[in-house]
Amino acid sequence: MQPLDDKVNRNSKDSVFCELFSRPKYVLELYQVLHPEDTGVTADDLKLVTLSTLMLRERYNDLGILVRNRLLVMVEAQSTYTVNILTRFLLYLAETYNRYINRMNLNIYGTRRVLVPMPELYVIYHGDRGDRPDEIRLSKEIFGLTNHEDACVDVKAKIIYNGKQGDIINQYVTFARVFDTQIALFGYTRRAVDETIRICKDQNVLSRFLAEEDVATIMFTMADVEKAREFWKEDLLEEGRAEGRAEGRAEGRAEEHAEVLISSIRSLMKTMSLNPNQAMDALQIPAEERAAYASMP
């Protein structure tokens, strides 16, 4: 791996998007921008249902928020316009509803009506708007239909280009555009990151977030963490295959598996300068297994 000083994640904007909206107070701000009429909502009413590994090997920078009877999905902070996002929305909704039904133990095979949260789909687009529309439909863009009522299934997504001056969406879009400008000037370098953060702080753009988070580290390390995750996942899979061939050694396999995980966590902590929780995030270790590793030296 290259030193962090020499390498900037090319998906830095999306990494910041994920980090920003993993924080309840910013998720609440986002919801209030989308639904200013809902003045009674609090952070406790919001539940994140983001599927960061919907397609198993692919990491998507999406945001799913369950708010009472609403399911808000905001997929990607895009700088490249594509209507293919509609197909991803369709897949996302199917998987999200499947998980919701299983978690709530709902019987969709019975005769009694089963209610599920109503979806609202959004895309943040921070490139040039041009003559692009405010919303796009699966029936038109993907199925090629002129009348959406002819489709037996449809998906409609709203496109947000800028937000209102000073709101959390507007601040993120401004951040993304400043970053794009600095990349054009300095390439994918530390200077581009530092200048982006300096300019945004000066303009009071995401200033609270920039003050409380080491955003520069996020922007530098996300790509390396993804590569490290794949590297160690392959090691663990190979270890698991080898263990599976040794029948009747369940206890030994568990011990060896734990040793491999500990070794992987330590390696990530050393090479990537991560703390134990960050290393376990990178390796996607389930929450129920983390206590055994959290206090490791």
C-alpha positions as CSV (number, residue, x, y, z in Angstrom):
1,M,0.0,0.0,0.0
2,Q,1.2,3.5,-0.7
3,P,1.7,5.9,2.2
4,L,-1.5,7.8,3.1
5,D,0.3,11.1,2.3
6,D,0.6,10.1,-1.3
7,K,-2.8,8.6,-2.0
8,V,-6.3,10.2,-2.0
9,N,-9.3,8.0,-2.3
10,R,-11.0,8.8,-5.6
11,N,-14.4,8.2,-3.9
12,S,-13.6,10.7,-1.1
13,K,-16.8,12.6,-1.6
14,D,-18.9,9.5,-1.2
15,S,-16.8,8.4,1.9
16,V,-17.6,11.8,3.5
17,F,-21.3,11.4,2.5
18,C,-21.4,8.0,4.3
19,E,-19.6,9.3,7.4
20,L,-21.6,12.5,7.6
21,F,-25.0,10.8,7.4
22,S,-24.1,8.0,9.8
23,R,-24.4,10.7,12.6
24,P,-27.9,11.0,14.1
25,K,-27.9,14.8,14.3
26,Y,-27.1,15.2,10.7
27,V,-29.6,12.5,9.7
28,L,-32.2,14.5,11.6
29,E,-31.2,17.7,9.8
30,L,-31.5,15.9,6.5
31,Y,-35.0,14.6,7.3
32,Q,-36.1,18.1,8.4
33,V,-34.9,19.5,5.0
34,L,-37.0,16.9,3.2
35,H,-40.0,17.2,5.5
36,P,-40.1,20.6,7.2
37,E,-43.7,20.1,8.0
38,D,-42.9,17.2,10.4
39,T,-41.9,19.4,13.3
40,G,-42.3,16.8,16.0
41,V,-39.8,14.3,14.7
42,T,-36.7,13.7,16.9
43,A,-33.5,11.7,16.4
44,D,-35.1,8.8,18.3
45,D,-37.7,8.5,15.6
46,L,-35.1,7.9,13.0
47,K,-33.6,4.4,12.3
48,L,-30.8,3.9,9.8
49,V,-31.4,0.9,7.5
50,T,-28.5,1.5,5.1
51,L,-27.5,-1.6,3.1
52,S,-23.8,-1.0,2.5
53,T,-23.3,-4.5,1.2
54,L,-26.5,-5.1,-0.7
55,M,-24.6,-6.8,-3.5
56,L,-22.2,-8.6,-1.2
57,R,-19.0,-7.5,-2.7
58,E,-20.0,-4.0,-3.7
59,R,-20.0,-1.1,-1.3
60,Y,-22.7,1.4,-2.2
61,N,-22.8,4.9,-0.7
62,D,-26.5,4.9,0.1
63,L,-28.6,6.1,3.0
64,G,-31.8,4.4,4.2
65,I,-33.8,6.0,6.9
66,L,-36.9,4.5,8.5
67,V,-39.2,7.2,10.0
68,R,-42.5,5.9,11.3
69,N,-44.4,4.9,8.2
70,R,-41.9,6.3,5.8
71,L,-38.8,4.7,4.2
72,L,-36.5,7.4,2.9
73,V,-33.7,6.2,0.6
74,M,-31.0,8.5,-0.7
75,V,-28.6,6.7,-2.9
76,E,-25.2,8.0,-3.8
77,A,-23.9,11.5,-4.0
78,Q,-23.5,11.5,-7.7
79,S,-21.3,13.6,-10.0
80,T,-22.0,11.5,-13.1
81,Y,-25.6,11.5,-14.2
82,T,-27.1,8.1,-14.9
83,V,-30.7,6.8,-14.9
84,N,-29.4,3.3,-14.0
85,I,-29.8,4.4,-10.4
86,L,-33.5,3.5,-10.9
87,T,-32.7,-0.2,-11.2
88,R,-30.6,0.0,-8.1
89,F,-33.4,1.6,-6.3
90,L,-35.7,-1.3,-7.3
91,L,-33.2,-3.9,-6.0
92,Y,-32.6,-1.9,-2.8
93,L,-36.3,-1.6,-2.0
94,A,-36.8,-5.3,-2.6
95,E,-34.0,-6.3,-0.2
96,T,-34.9,-3.6,2.4
97,Y,-38.6,-4.8,2.5
98,N,-37.4,-8.4,2.7
99,R,-35.3,-7.6,5.7
100,Y,-38.1,-5.5,7.2
101,I,-40.7,-8.3,6.8
102,N,-38.3,-10.9,8.4
103,R,-37.3,-8.6,11.3
104,M,-41.0,-7.7,12.1
105,N,-42.0,-11.4,11.6
106,L,-44.7,-10.4,9.2
107,N,-46.7,-13.1,7.3
108,I,-47.0,-12.1,3.7
109,Y,-48.4,-15.5,2.7
110,G,-51.5,-15.1,4.7
111,T,-54.8,-13.3,3.8
112,R,-54.4,-10.5,6.3
113,R,-53.1,-7.3,4.8
114,V,-49.4,-6.6,5.6
115,L,-48.4,-2.9,5.7
116,V,-44.9,-1.8,4.9
117,P,-43.3,1.7,5.1
118,M,-44.0,4.0,2.1
119,P,-40.8,4.6,0.1
120,E,-39.4,8.0,-0.8
121,L,-36.4,7.9,-3.2
122,Y,-33.8,10.7,-3.7
123,V,-30.6,11.2,-5.5
124,I,-28.2,14.0,-4.6
125,Y,-26.5,15.2,-7.8
126,H,-23.7,17.7,-7.6
127,G,-22.7,18.0,-11.2
128,D,-24.0,20.6,-13.7
129,R,-27.7,20.4,-13.9
130,G,-28.2,21.5,-17.4
131,D,-31.8,20.6,-18.5
132,R,-32.1,17.5,-16.4
133,P,-35.5,16.8,-14.7
134,D,-36.5,17.1,-11.1
135,E,-37.6,13.4,-11.1
136,I,-37.0,10.2,-13.1
137,R,-39.0,7.1,-13.5
138,L,-38.1,3.5,-14.1
139,S,-41.0,3.0,-16.5
140,K,-39.8,5.8,-18.8
141,E,-36.0,5.7,-18.5
142,I,-35.5,1.9,-18.3
143,F,-38.6,0.3,-19.7
144,G,-39.0,3.0,-22.4
145,L,-42.7,3.5,-21.8
146,T,-44.5,6.8,-22.5
147,N,-47.3,6.2,-20.0
148,H,-46.1,5.0,-16.6
149,E,-49.5,3.5,-15.9
150,D,-48.7,0.8,-18.5
151,A,-45.9,-0.5,-16.2
152,C,-46.8,-3.2,-13.7
153,V,-44.0,-2.0,-11.5
154,D,-42.4,1.4,-11.4
155,V,-39.9,3.4,-9.4
156,K,-39.9,7.2,-9.1
157,A,-36.9,9.1,-7.7
158,K,-36.5,12.8,-7.0
159,I,-33.3,14.5,-7.9
160,I,-31.8,17.1,-5.6
161,Y,-29.3,19.4,-7.3
162,N,-28.4,21.9,-4.6
163,G,-30.8,22.2,-1.7
164,K,-31.6,25.5,-0.1
165,Q,-28.9,27.9,0.9
166,G,-27.2,26.7,4.1
167,D,-29.2,23.5,4.7
168,I,-27.3,20.2,5.2
169,I,-27.8,19.1,1.6
170,N,-26.6,22.4,0.2
171,Q,-23.5,22.2,2.4
172,Y,-22.7,18.7,1.3
173,V,-23.1,19.7,-2.4
174,T,-20.9,22.8,-1.8
175,F,-18.3,20.5,-0.2
176,A,-18.4,18.2,-3.2
177,R,-18.0,21.0,-5.7
178,V,-15.1,22.6,-3.8
179,F,-13.4,19.2,-3.7
180,D,-13.9,18.7,-7.5
181,T,-12.4,22.1,-8.1
182,Q,-9.4,21.4,-5.9
183,I,-8.8,18.0,-7.6
184,A,-8.9,19.8,-11.0
185,L,-6.2,22.2,-9.7
186,F,-3.9,19.8,-7.7
187,G,-4.9,16.3,-8.7
188,Y,-5.6,13.5,-6.1
189,T,-3.1,14.9,-3.6
190,R,-3.0,15.9,0.1
191,R,-3.0,19.5,-1.0
192,A,-6.4,19.1,-2.7
193,V,-7.8,17.6,0.5
194,D,-6.3,20.3,2.8
195,E,-7.5,23.1,0.5
196,T,-11.0,21.6,0.4
197,I,-11.2,21.5,4.2
198,R,-9.8,25.0,4.6
199,I,-12.1,26.6,2.1
200,C,-15.2,24.8,3.5
201,K,-14.3,25.9,7.0
202,D,-13.8,29.5,5.9
203,Q,-17.2,29.4,4.2
204,N,-18.9,27.7,7.2
205,V,-19.7,24.7,5.1
206,L,-20.0,21.5,7.2
207,S,-17.9,23.4,9.7
208,R,-19.3,21.4,12.8
209,F,-18.6,18.1,11.0
210,L,-15.1,19.2,9.9
211,A,-14.3,20.4,13.4
212,E,-15.3,17.1,15.1
213,E,-14.1,14.6,12.5
214,D,-10.7,13.9,11.0
215,V,-12.2,14.2,7.5
216,A,-8.7,14.2,5.9
217,T,-8.1,10.8,7.3
218,I,-11.4,9.6,6.0
219,M,-10.6,10.9,2.6
220,F,-7.2,9.3,2.5
221,T,-7.9,5.9,4.1
222,M,-11.3,4.7,2.8
223,A,-9.9,3.3,-0.4
224,D,-7.1,1.5,1.4
225,V,-9.5,0.1,3.9
226,E,-11.6,-1.3,1.1
227,K,-8.6,-3.0,-0.4
228,A,-7.4,-4.3,2.9
229,R,-10.9,-5.6,3.6
230,E,-10.9,-7.6,0.4
231,F,-7.3,-8.8,1.1
232,W,-8.1,-10.1,4.5
233,K,-11.5,-11.5,3.6
234,E,-9.8,-13.6,0.9
235,D,-7.4,-14.8,3.5
236,L,-10.2,-15.7,5.9
237,L,-12.2,-17.5,3.2
238,E,-9.2,-19.5,2.3
239,E,-8.6,-20.3,5.9
240,G,-12.2,-21.3,6.3
241,R,-12.0,-23.6,3.3
242,A,-8.9,-25.3,4.7
243,E,-10.5,-25.7,8.0
244,G,-13.6,-27.2,6.4
245,R,-11.6,-30.0,5.0
246,A,-10.5,-31.0,8.5
247,E,-13.6,-32.7,9.8
248,G,-14.1,-33.4,13.5
249,R,-12.0,-30.4,14.7
250,A,-14.7,-27.9,15.5
251,E,-12.9,-26.5,18.6
252,G,-9.6,-26.2,16.9
253,R,-11.2,-24.5,13.9
254,A,-12.8,-21.9,16.2
255,E,-9.5,-21.2,17.9
256,E,-7.6,-20.9,14.6
257,H,-10.3,-18.6,13.2
258,A,-10.0,-16.4,16.2
259,E,-6.2,-16.3,15.8
260,V,-6.6,-15.3,12.1
261,L,-9.0,-12.5,13.0
262,I,-6.7,-11.2,15.8
263,S,-3.8,-11.2,13.4
264,S,-5.8,-9.4,10.7
265,I,-7.0,-6.8,13.2
266,R,-3.5,-6.1,14.4
267,S,-2.2,-5.9,10.9
268,L,-4.9,-3.3,10.0
269,M,-4.2,-1.3,13.1
270,K,-0.5,-1.3,12.4
271,T,-0.5,-0.6,8.6
272,M,-3.6,1.6,8.5
273,S,-3.2,3.4,11.9
274,L,-6.8,2.2,12.8
275,N,-8.2,1.6,16.2
276,P,-9.7,-1.8,17.1
277,N,-13.2,-0.8,16.2
278,Q,-12.2,0.7,12.9
279,A,-10.2,-2.4,12.0
280,M,-13.2,-4.6,12.9
281,D,-15.4,-2.4,10.7
282,A,-13.0,-2.9,7.9
283,L,-13.2,-6.7,8.3
284,Q,-17.0,-6.7,8.8
285,I,-16.8,-8.6,12.1
286,P,-20.3,-9.1,13.4
287,A,-21.3,-7.0,16.4
288,E,-21.9,-10.0,18.6
289,E,-18.3,-11.2,18.1
290,R,-16.5,-7.9,18.8
291,A,-16.4,-8.0,22.6
292,A,-13.8,-10.8,22.4
293,Y,-11.5,-8.7,20.4
294,A,-12.2,-5.1,21.6
295,S,-9.8,-5.3,24.5
296,M,-6.9,-6.9,22.7
297,P,-3.5,-5.1,23.2
